[in-house]
Amino acid sequence: MEILYEEEGNGYIGLSWEDNIKVWILHIVCKEWSLSTYKRYKKIGERIKDILRSRGIYEIYGLSDTKKEVKFNILFGGELTDIIVETDKGKKKYLIKGVL
């Protein structure tokens, strides 16, 4: 995974290629969550989108364990697909799609 943004002690935004389903996965990990964190991450998200577009990436996906995580992804423009993905460890996750 390539780390695109990191906040020491709080989390990161990373990018990886998922070879099994042939898509780019955006990972967002955030421990401390508040309205100010949301606003900060929205601005950071715009910079991340610019970076991805400059690499020719216009579609990204996320994998969420819970409906709460799905709602988090929707806050950042993601859309829930009808697809449930099973990881190589047998865990089922919701597939979220984002168009840049």
FENURLIN-V583433 format. One record per backbone hydrogen bond with DSSP energy under -0.5 kcal/mol. NH is the residue of the N-H (numbers start at 0). CO is the residue of the C=O. E is the energy in kcal/mol with one decimal. If there is no record, write none. Layout:
nh->{NH:NH}
co->{CO:CO}
e->{E:E}
This chain:
nh->{1:2:3:3:4:6:7:9:10:11:12:13:14:15:17:17:18:20:21:22:24:25:26:26:27:28:28:30:32:37:38:39:40:41:42:43:44:45:46:47:48:49:50:51:52:53:54:54:55:56:57:59:60:61:63:69:70:71:72:73:74:75:75:76:77:78:80:84:84:86:86:89:92:93:94:95:95:96:97:99}
co->{14:0:1:12:12:10:5:6:6:28:4:26:1:24:15:22:16:17:17:17:15:60:13:24:25:11:26:9:30:33:34:35:36:37:38:39:40:41:42:43:44:45:46:47:48:49:50:51:52:51:55:97:23:95:93:65:66:67:68:69:70:71:72:73:72:96:94:82:92:84:90:86:84:63:82:61:93:78:59:57}
e->{-2.8:-0.5:-0.6:-2.8:-1.7:-2.8:-0.5:-2.3:-2.1:-1.5:-2.7:-2.5:-2.6:-2.2:-0.5:-3.1:-0.9:-0.6:-1.3:-1.3:-3.5:-3.0:-2.9:-0.5:-0.5:-2.8:-0.5:-2.9:-0.5:-2.4:-2.4:-2.2:-2.9:-2.1:-1.7:-2.3:-2.7:-1.3:-1.4:-2.4:-2.5:-1.9:-2.1:-2.7:-2.9:-2.1:-0.8:-0.9:-1.8:-2.6:-0.7:-2.9:-2.2:-2.2:-2.4:-1.7:-2.3:-1.8:-2.1:-2.1:-1.6:-0.6:-0.9:-2.0:-2.2:-2.8:-2.4:-0.5:-2.8:-0.6:-3.2:-2.2:-2.8:-3.0:-1.8:-3.0:-0.6:-3.1:-3.1:-2.7}
